[in-house]
């Protein structure tokens, strides 16, 4: 059940990242058209594009952790004996999950601290810049737990895009 929930969350993140990326491309195109064809640069376009980059990156990072697409030295771990490799893989996911927990904590602290301020070019709180950090951190913790449980049970986490 937990794996199905994580797979669903991962697929939702993938869809949101793709939608965000398409919106980002359209936003930047509108900014270029406004600047060079209409001679009237939309002031909101750059700020919105930067905000979209944060969300797209956060969703992509979370999916990368679940699908084991993050940077790692798998060749070194693969050379270890099975008993050591199993322990090291669990340690790696514990460390990645701990990093996700730190993302949640730090992102939440900054988000709350900046939520009362308004963005100059968008009608949203300035703290929204840190919301993707919190979302990605929560997802990274969940996906790391999923990997640890799968390793203990001798199973493999199937990537969401399969």
HELIX and SHEET records of a PDB file:
HELIX    1   1 UNK A    2  UNK A   36  1                                  35    
HELIX    2   2 UNK A   43  UNK A   66  1                                  24    
HELIX    3   3 UNK A   74  UNK A   78  1                                   5    
HELIX    4   4 UNK A   82  UNK A  114  1                                  33    
HELIX    5   5 UNK A  126  UNK A  130  5                                   5    
HELIX    6   6 UNK A  131  UNK A  153  1                                  23    
END                                                                             
